[in-house]
Amino acid sequence: MITLTIEGKERQYPKGTTYEEIVKEYQPAYDNQIAVVAINGKIRELFKRAVRSGKLEFFTWKDSVGNRTYMRTAKMMLLKSIFDTAGAEFAQGCKFQFTVGSGYYVSTGALQVTEELVGRLKKRMQELSEAKMPMIKKSYTLDDAMDLFREKGMTDKEKVFKYRRSSTVNVYEMEGYFDYYYGYMMPHAGYVKYFDLVPYGEGMMLLLPDMKNPCCVPKAPESNLLFETLQEAKKWGEKVNITTVGELNDEICAGNISDMVLVQEAEQERKIGEIAKEIVRRGNVKFIMIAGPSSSGKTSFSHRLSIQLRTQGMTPHPIALDDYFVDRELTPRDENGDYNFECLEAIDVELFNQDMSRLLAGETVEMPTFNFKTGKREYKGNMMKLGAEDILVIEGIHGLNGKTSYALPDESKYKIYISALTSLNIDAHNRIPTTDVRLLRRIVRDARTRGSDAKRTIQMWPSVRRGEEENIFPFQESADAMFNSALIYELAVLKQFAEPLLFHISKGEPEYYEARRLLKFLDYFLGVSSESLPNNSICREFVGGSCFRV
């Protein structure tokens, strides 16, 4: 017998009892399905067996680790359905490219997508769910795993394994279909009941619930601008032959990474220059409104855009919406009683519109500066008047919200949405979430500039994400331009800075699980020194050494 401490009480079970059997006793008390457990701080899938005593914790679909477990299982079910319906070669040719909202966009290679095909695939997924098709996990030696996937034509996985430091690889099988996944799985397909599959673009979209509503399948997103930007990033990665981590590692080993850094930076500078030309071409733009989620590189981008505007004969002036914060005692509070700096009411919108309208009318305006130490707005004689070539570059999370600049004529505004929309995948079936890139950027930057440890940054991340969902993402499609700040090489650079910070989080702390997940993720990458990065690179905003005040 073994003794497990569950929800503060000790229980005894026969050694070898599956965690799935234990979870069945406790599931009725939970509103959402328990997806995985943790024993003594180590996450275990439900089909694993309890062999030692200790503290047992549960994670549901409302937890990030549980939500990802559901997502991976659904993805393998889709690929198994393609395997059964169209054949192995077509399943191998499919690639999970990126997410748009709660949808996972799948490019299908040579497989032509039709309504009829999508209907058959969806039906097969439902059959797998109803049959509770088992998910079998088996450990292979590294060489055997590489041989297995080479035989099945999955050379992208073979290339990933080439750089693994561990001697074994966990491979999942679902009735003759084999695949590798970075993360955990549900015991069988019967757990995946909530999903939809629709044609989308040239491929299809797998729609899955999010953590807020784990039993509700969203509709297909209407995000054309975001989709086009992601597609453009994907095609550029294909053009330079770096679409997976294995291909990036190959370039590093070949000594080509310095050239790739320069090529990527030149591509970003080209796009920034195009945006600047479009702004000047419009002729009547006076306010450039820049918004994007946390750690998108907004500050570096605004500086680089300003330089490009100067080459076009304009005189840009940076304005931070943060300087229009209301005084601290007037700041709204959230449901926990903490100051909510991310809601629109934290900004003195009326004063901002008054000042901008006066500038537009040719008046001289004394611009405010917000003192974050005192929590007060201050005036220090910073006078401004707009001439014919003057243009304001305004940065803030509410920049795309029409309520922020309600008094300004639409033709005087040019809106830019910026985010780190990575096109790099681990392999064809394991994509890299853009949120992971931004979180790692923020961990590195916060430690360097704010003295915040990784534990604090991870702790605050859910709150940051909620603010983005409420205040930024709903307005991204209203932008005149969308800029992708992701750099194809950056995770190899961030690795050396992030790993020591993540290793500092101890077992037993709530943030430990996320830290371990990120460390496992970074283990796929070979490290690259930051020495060769240009000093105006967006990556410099996070690792240090930027020529801008960031």
C-alpha positions, 0 to 999 in steps of 0.5 A, spaced: 500 500 500 502 507 498 499 513 502 497 519 498 495 526 501 490 529 497 486 535 499 490 535 506 487 528 507 491 522 507 488 516 503 491 509 502 491 505 495 494 499 493 501 500 489 500 500 482 493 503 482 492 508 476 491 515 477 485 515 473 482 510 478 483 515 483 481 521 480 474 518 479 473 518 486 474 526 486 472 528 479 464 529 482 467 535 486 470 539 480 466 543 475 471 541 470 475 534 468 481 533 471 486 532 466 493 530 469 495 530 476 502 531 480 505 527 485 510 530 489 511 536 484 512 532 478 506 531 473 503 525 471 498 523 466 492 519 468 494 512 465 500 512 469 500 508 476 501 510 483 508 507 485 510 511 491 507 515 497 506 523 497 502 529 496 497 528 490 495 534 486 489 535 481 489 539 474 483 541 470 482 543 463 481 550 467 489 550 468 494 551 463 497 544 463 490 541 463 488 545 457 494 544 453 493 536 455 486 536 452 489 540 446 494 535 444 490 529 445 485 533 440 490 534 435 493 527 435 485 525 434 485 529 428 491 526 425 489 519 426 483 521 423 487 524 417 491 517 417 485 513 417 481 517 412 486 519 407 492 515 408 499 516 412 502 520 407 497 525 408 497 525 415 505 526 415 504 532 410 499 536 415 502 541 419 499 545 425 502 552 423 499 557 428 493 559 432 488 564 431 483 566 437 482 559 440 483 555 433 489 551 430 490 552 423 492 546 419 496 546 413 494 540 409 500 539 404 497 535 398 491 534 401 485 538 398 480 541 403 473 540 401 467 541 405 466 533 404 473 531 407 472 536 413 465 532 414 468 526 414 474 527 418 470 530 424 465 524 424 472 520 424 474 524 430 467 523 434 467 516 432 474 515 436 471 519 442 465 515 442 470 508 442 474 511 447 480 509 443 486 508 448 492 513 447 498 508 448 505 511 451 511 508 450 519 510 451 524 508 445 531 509 445 533 515 441 536 511 435 530 507 435 525 513 435 529 516 430 529 510 426 521 509 427 519 516 424 524 516 419 521 510 416 514 513 417 517 519 413 516 524 419 523 527 418 522 533 422 521 529 428 528 525 426 531 532 426 529 534 432 531 528 436 538 529 433 539 535 438 536 531 444 540 530 450 536 525 453 537 518 451 530 516 450 523 519 447 516 518 449 512 516 443 504 516 443 500 511 439 493 511 437 491 504 433 497 504 429 498 511 428 505 514 431 506 521 433 511 525 438 508 530 442 512 535 447 507 535 453 502 530 456 496 526 453 489 524 456 488 516 457 484 516 451 480 519 446 473 519 450 475 525 454 475 529 448 468 531 446 468 538 445 471 540 438 469 543 431 473 542 424 472 547 419 475 549 412 479 555 413 484 559 408 487 553 404 487 548 410 482 547 416 481 550 423 481 545 429 476 549 434 477 547 441 475 550 448 479 555 452 481 555 459 475 560 461 470 556 457 473 549 457 466 545 455 464 551 450 467 550 442 468 557 439 466 559 432 471 560 427 475 567 428 474 573 423 481 575 424 483 576 416 489 581 418 492 577 423 491 570 419 495 574 413 500 576 418 501 569 420 501 566 413 506 571 411 511 569 417 510 562 415 512 563 408 518 567 410 520 562 414 520 557 408 523 561 404 529 561 408 529 554 410 527 555 417 521 552 419 522 548 425 527 548 431 531 542 428 532 546 422 534 552 426 539 548 430 542 546 423 544 553 421 547 554 428 551 548 427 553 550 420 556 557 423 550 560 419 547 564 424 550 570 424 548 571 417 541 569 419 541 574 424 542 580 419 537 577 414 532 577 419 533 584 422 534 586 414 527 583 413 524 587 419 527 594 417 524 593 410 517 592 413 518 598 418 520 602 412 514 600 408 510 602 414 513 609 414 512 610 407 505 608 407 504 613 413 507 619 409 503 617 403 497 618 406 499 625 407 494 627 413 497 623 419 498 626 425 497 621 430 501 614 430 497 609 435 501 603 437 498 598 441 500 590 442 500 585 448 506 585 453 513 584 451 511 585 443 517 590 443 513 596 442 518 601 445 524 599 440 519 598 434 517 606 435 524 608 435 525 604 429 519 607 426 521 614 428 528 613 424 524 611 418 519 617 418 525 621 419 528 619 413 522 621 409 522 628 412 518 627 418 519 630 425 516 624 430 515 625 437 514 620 442 508 620 446 507 615 452 499 614 453 502 612 460 503 619 462 496 620 462 494 615 467 490 618 472 493 620 479 494 613 483 488 614 488 483 615 482 485 608 479 480 603 479 481 597 482 480 589 480 476 584 484 482 583 488 482 590 490 489 591 487 490 597 482 487 595 475 492 599 471 490 596 464 483 598 464 481 604 460 479 608 466 486 608 468 487 613 463 485 620 463 482 619 456 478 626 456 485 630 458 488 626 452 483 628 447 483 635 449 491 636 449 491 632 442 485 636 439 489 642 441 495 640 438 492 638 431 489 645 431 496 648 432 496 650 439 502 650 444 500 645 449 504 643 455 505 635 455 504 631 462 509 626 465 507 621 470 511 620 476 510 612 477 514 613 484 509 618 487 503 616 483 502 623 480 501 627 473 507 632 473 508 638 468 515 640 467 515 645 462 515 640 456 511 644 451 509 642 444 507 645 438 506 641 431 509 643 425 507 641 418 512 635 418 511 634 426 508 627 427 506 624 434 508 616 435 503 614 441 504 608 444 500 604 449 495 598 450 489 602 449 492 605 442 487 601 438 481 602 442 477 608 438 474 610 445 482 612 447 482 618 441 474 619 440 475 626 439 481 626 433 479 625 426 480 618 423 484 621 417 489 624 422 490 617 425 494 611 423 493 605 427 499 599 428 498 593 432 505 589 434 506 582 437 511 577 437 507 572 432 513 566 431 512 562 425 517 557 428 515 550 430 518 544 434 516 540 428 510 539 424 505 537 429 508 541 435 507 549 434 511 554 439 505 558 442 507 566 441 505 567 448 511 563 450 516 567 446 513 573 450 513 570 457 520 568 456 522 575 453 518 578 459 522 574 464 529 576 461 527 583 461 524 584 468 530 580 471 534 585 468 531 592 468 526 591 474 529 586 479 523 581 478 525 574 479 522 569 474 517 567 479 514 573 480 513 574 472 510 567 472 505 569 477 503 575 474 502 573 467 495 570 468 493 577 470 497 580 464 494 575 459 487 577 462 488 584 460 490 583 453 484 579 452 480 585 454 483 591 452 488 589 446 486 583 442 479 585 441 481 591 437 487 588 433 483 587 426 482 595 426 489 596 425 492 599 419 498 595 419 500 589 423 507 588 425 510 582 427 516 583 432 518 575 432 525 573 430 526 567 428 533 566 432 531 569 438 529 563 442 536 561 441 539 567 444 533 568 450 535 561 452 542 563 456 538 568 459 532 565 461 534 558 464 538 560 470 532 564 472 527 559 471 532 554 475 531 558 481 524 557 482 524 551 487 519 545 487 513 546 491 512 553 489 506 554 485 510 557 479 515 551 479 510 547 474 510 552 469 518 553 470 519 546 468 515 546 462 519 552 459 526 549 461 524 543 457 521 547 451 528 551 451 532 544 451 530 543 444 534 549 442 542 550 441 544 556 445 546 563 441 550 568 444 547 575 443 554 579 442 552 579 434 546 582 435 545 589 432 544 594 437 537 596 434 534 589 434 528 588 438 531 582 441 536 587 445 530 590 448 530 584 452 537 581 453 540 588 454 545 592 449 540 596 445 542 603 443 535 606 444 532 608 451 528 601 453 
